[in-house]
């Protein structure tokens, strides 16, 4: 992709799935603040920078790092005064125990080696580590996308799961397990829920931008199937959002541990 295309993708993410992920920000910061209420905080996989700004508002001295240059550029514009740089798990250019708190909001569920990523988060923290992921199982969002794919007779993507030896159970027990394996102590994990409210147009922007599995699925179809997916989405969201706003129940898993 060219730089301009990456910039368009970052904006589409910020206006769609970035807003979905923001639902876990306050619970995540509440969880780590119970362990370390102040100090330096690294947000790994900082994306839009919304968590970084929320942490700064709570009094933390915040640094953000993200693998995508487009996200670093977007966050820097949206949140002036905060520091964002390019870096990718599981190898970040900071010394051991450089930060009092390290967070990773919906990052571990996207990396190639989740355990290596969490070990790196633990290495960088002298206090607390907080991690969030999406759980396995059905969801309102998943049901919407599955319905669109089925209605359009589109071809689902395959091979999106990790190899069995790298994967883990997407549950509070499973996430807590990989934090404990990384050497973190007093690990606690649980679920949080909220309503993701968004216009159908903004959410479809993520699909057109090729974001997440549904965006990659859309991009892999021929022109006719893309048109069919778009039409199916329009029909389904007209039923789900008669007043122009989708209300999608959403659930995340948040785990926090203390550095040894």
C-alpha positions as CSV (number, residue, x, y, z in Angstrom):
1,X,0.0,0.0,0.0
2,X,1.0,3.6,-0.6
3,X,1.3,6.0,2.3
4,X,-2.0,7.7,1.3
5,X,-3.9,4.4,1.3
6,X,-2.5,3.6,4.7
7,X,-3.7,7.0,5.9
8,X,-7.2,6.3,4.6
9,X,-7.2,2.9,6.4
10,X,-6.2,4.5,9.7
11,X,-9.0,7.0,9.5
12,X,-11.5,4.3,8.6
13,X,-10.4,2.2,11.5
14,X,-10.6,5.2,13.9
15,X,-14.1,5.9,12.8
16,X,-15.3,2.3,13.2
17,X,-13.4,-0.5,15.0
18,X,-11.4,2.1,16.9
19,X,-14.6,3.3,18.5
20,X,-15.5,-0.2,19.3
21,X,-12.2,-0.9,21.1
22,X,-12.6,2.3,23.1
23,X,-15.3,0.6,25.1
24,X,-12.6,-1.3,27.1
25,X,-10.4,1.8,27.8
26,X,-12.0,2.8,31.1
27,X,-12.2,-0.7,32.6
28,X,-8.6,-1.4,31.5
29,X,-7.3,1.8,33.2
30,X,-9.4,1.1,36.3
31,X,-7.8,-2.4,36.5
32,X,-4.2,-1.3,36.3
33,X,-4.8,1.8,38.5
34,X,-5.8,-0.6,41.3
35,X,-2.3,-1.9,41.1
36,X,-0.3,1.2,40.2
37,X,-2.4,4.4,40.4
38,X,0.3,6.8,39.0
39,X,3.6,6.8,37.2
40,X,4.8,6.1,33.7
41,X,2.6,4.1,31.3
42,X,3.4,2.5,27.9
43,X,0.5,1.7,25.7
44,X,1.7,-1.0,23.3
45,X,-0.3,-1.1,20.1
46,X,-1.6,2.4,20.8
47,X,-3.7,2.7,17.6
48,X,-5.8,5.8,17.6
49,X,-4.1,7.0,20.8
50,X,-7.4,7.2,22.7
51,X,-6.2,5.0,25.6
52,X,-3.0,7.0,25.8
53,X,-5.0,10.2,26.1
54,X,-7.3,8.7,28.7
55,X,-4.3,7.6,30.7
56,X,-2.8,11.0,30.6
57,X,-6.1,12.5,31.8
58,X,-5.7,10.2,34.8
59,X,-2.3,11.6,35.6
60,X,0.0,9.0,34.0
61,X,3.1,10.0,32.0
62,X,2.3,8.2,28.8
63,X,4.2,6.8,25.8
64,X,2.5,5.1,22.9
65,X,4.0,2.7,20.4
66,X,2.3,1.0,17.4
67,X,3.5,-1.2,14.5
68,X,1.6,0.8,11.8
69,X,3.2,4.2,10.8
70,X,-0.3,5.3,9.7
71,X,-1.6,4.8,13.2
72,X,1.4,6.6,14.8
73,X,0.7,9.6,12.4
74,X,-3.0,9.6,13.2
75,X,-2.5,9.4,16.9
76,X,0.1,12.2,16.9
77,X,-2.4,14.5,15.1
78,X,-5.3,13.6,17.2
79,X,-3.5,13.8,20.5
80,X,-0.9,16.6,20.4
81,X,1.5,16.6,23.4
82,X,1.7,12.8,23.6
83,X,4.6,10.8,22.3
84,X,3.9,8.0,19.8
85,X,6.6,6.0,18.0
86,X,6.8,3.0,15.7
87,X,7.5,-0.4,17.3
88,X,6.2,-3.9,17.0
89,X,5.7,-6.7,19.5
90,X,7.4,-8.9,20.6
91,X,10.5,-6.7,20.4
92,X,10.2,-3.1,21.6
93,X,13.2,-0.8,22.0
94,X,12.9,-0.1,25.7
95,X,15.0,-1.3,28.6
96,X,13.7,-3.8,31.1
97,X,11.2,-2.4,33.6
98,X,11.1,1.0,31.8
99,X,7.5,1.7,32.8
100,X,5.4,1.5,35.9
101,X,2.4,0.3,33.8
102,X,2.1,-1.4,30.4
103,X,-1.2,-1.8,28.6
104,X,-2.1,-3.5,25.4
105,X,-5.8,-2.9,24.3
106,X,-6.9,-5.6,21.7
107,X,-3.3,-6.3,20.6
108,X,-2.5,-9.7,21.9
109,X,-5.4,-11.2,19.8
110,X,-3.7,-9.9,16.6
111,X,-0.1,-10.8,17.1
112,X,1.6,-13.9,15.5
113,X,2.9,-15.2,18.9
114,X,0.7,-14.1,21.8
115,X,2.9,-15.6,24.5
116,X,6.1,-13.9,23.2
117,X,4.1,-10.6,23.1
118,X,2.9,-10.9,26.7
119,X,6.4,-11.8,27.8
120,X,7.6,-8.6,26.2
121,X,4.9,-6.6,28.0
122,X,6.0,-8.2,31.3
123,X,9.6,-7.4,30.6
124,X,8.9,-3.7,30.2
125,X,6.8,-3.3,33.3
126,X,8.0,-2.7,36.9
127,X,4.5,-2.6,38.2
128,X,1.3,-3.7,36.4
129,X,0.4,-5.1,33.0
130,X,-3.1,-4.9,31.5
131,X,-4.3,-6.8,28.4
132,X,-7.6,-7.0,26.6
133,X,-8.9,-9.4,23.9
134,X,-12.1,-10.4,22.3
135,X,-13.5,-13.7,23.6
136,X,-14.3,-16.6,21.4
137,X,-17.9,-17.5,20.8
138,X,-20.9,-15.7,19.2
139,X,-21.3,-11.9,19.2
140,X,-23.7,-9.4,17.8
141,X,-21.0,-8.1,15.5
142,X,-20.0,-11.6,14.4
143,X,-23.7,-12.5,13.7
144,X,-24.0,-9.4,11.5
145,X,-21.0,-10.2,9.4
146,X,-21.8,-13.9,9.1
147,X,-25.3,-13.0,7.9
148,X,-23.9,-10.6,5.3
149,X,-21.5,-13.2,4.0
150,X,-24.2,-15.9,3.9
151,X,-26.8,-13.6,2.2
152,X,-24.3,-12.6,-0.4
153,X,-23.0,-16.1,-1.0
154,X,-19.5,-14.7,-0.5
155,X,-16.5,-17.0,0.2
156,X,-15.3,-16.8,3.8
157,X,-11.6,-16.5,4.4
158,X,-9.8,-19.5,5.8
159,X,-6.6,-19.9,7.7
160,X,-7.2,-17.0,10.1
161,X,-6.5,-19.0,13.3
162,X,-3.1,-19.4,14.9
163,X,-1.4,-22.7,14.8
164,X,-2.5,-24.9,17.7
165,X,0.9,-24.6,19.5
166,X,0.7,-20.8,19.5
167,X,-3.0,-20.3,20.2
168,X,-4.7,-20.1,23.6
169,X,-8.2,-20.2,25.0
170,X,-9.9,-16.9,24.3
171,X,-11.5,-16.7,27.8
172,X,-10.7,-15.1,31.1
173,X,-9.0,-18.4,32.2
174,X,-7.0,-18.6,28.9
175,X,-5.9,-15.0,29.0
176,X,-4.9,-15.1,32.7
177,X,-2.9,-18.2,31.9
178,X,-0.6,-16.6,29.4
179,X,-0.1,-13.6,31.7
180,X,0.9,-16.0,34.4
181,X,3.2,-17.9,32.0
182,X,5.0,-14.6,31.3
183,X,5.9,-14.3,35.0
184,X,3.3,-11.9,36.1
185,X,1.8,-12.5,39.6
186,X,-1.6,-12.0,41.2
187,X,-3.2,-12.2,37.8
188,X,-7.0,-11.4,37.6
189,X,-9.2,-11.6,34.5
190,X,-12.8,-11.0,33.8
191,X,-15.3,-9.8,31.2
192,X,-16.7,-6.3,30.6
193,X,-19.7,-5.5,28.4
194,X,-21.0,-2.3,26.7
195,X,-23.1,-1.2,23.8
196,X,-21.3,-0.3,20.7
197,X,-23.3,2.5,19.0
198,X,-22.4,3.5,15.5
199,X,-24.0,4.5,12.2
200,X,-24.2,1.8,9.5
201,X,-22.2,4.1,7.2
202,X,-19.3,4.5,9.6
203,X,-19.1,0.7,10.3
204,X,-19.2,-0.1,6.6
205,X,-16.3,2.2,6.1
206,X,-14.1,-0.4,7.9
207,X,-15.3,-3.1,5.4
208,X,-14.5,-0.9,2.4
209,X,-11.1,-0.1,4.0
210,X,-10.2,-3.8,4.3
211,X,-10.0,-3.7,8.1
212,X,-10.3,-6.9,10.2
213,X,-11.5,-10.3,8.9
214,X,-14.7,-8.9,7.4
215,X,-12.7,-6.2,5.5
216,X,-10.2,-8.8,4.2
217,X,-13.1,-11.1,3.2
218,X,-14.8,-8.3,1.3
219,X,-11.5,-7.4,-0.5
220,X,-11.1,-11.0,-1.5
221,X,-14.4,-11.2,-3.4
222,X,-15.1,-10.4,-7.0
223,X,-17.0,-7.3,-8.0
224,X,-20.4,-9.0,-8.0
225,X,-19.9,-10.6,-4.6
226,X,-18.8,-7.2,-3.2
227,X,-21.9,-5.6,-4.5
228,X,-24.0,-8.4,-3.0
229,X,-22.3,-8.0,0.4
230,X,-22.9,-4.3,0.3
231,X,-26.6,-4.9,-0.5
232,X,-27.0,-7.6,2.2
233,X,-25.4,-5.2,4.7
234,X,-27.8,-2.5,3.8
235,X,-30.8,-4.8,4.2
236,X,-29.7,-6.2,7.6
237,X,-28.7,-2.8,9.1
238,X,-32.0,-1.3,7.9
239,X,-33.7,-3.8,10.2
240,X,-31.2,-3.5,13.0
241,X,-31.0,0.3,13.0
242,X,-34.4,1.8,12.0
243,X,-33.4,5.1,13.5
244,X,-30.0,5.2,11.9
245,X,-27.8,3.9,14.7
246,X,-26.7,0.3,15.3
247,X,-26.6,-0.8,19.0
248,X,-24.3,-3.8,19.1
249,X,-23.8,-5.5,22.5
250,X,-20.1,-6.1,22.9
251,X,-17.9,-8.0,25.4
252,X,-14.2,-8.0,26.1
253,X,-11.9,-9.9,28.4
254,X,-9.5,-7.8,30.5
255,X,-6.6,-9.3,32.5
256,X,-4.1,-7.6,34.8
257,X,-1.0,-8.9,36.5
258,X,1.8,-7.5,38.7
259,X,5.4,-7.6,37.6
260,X,7.6,-9.7,39.8
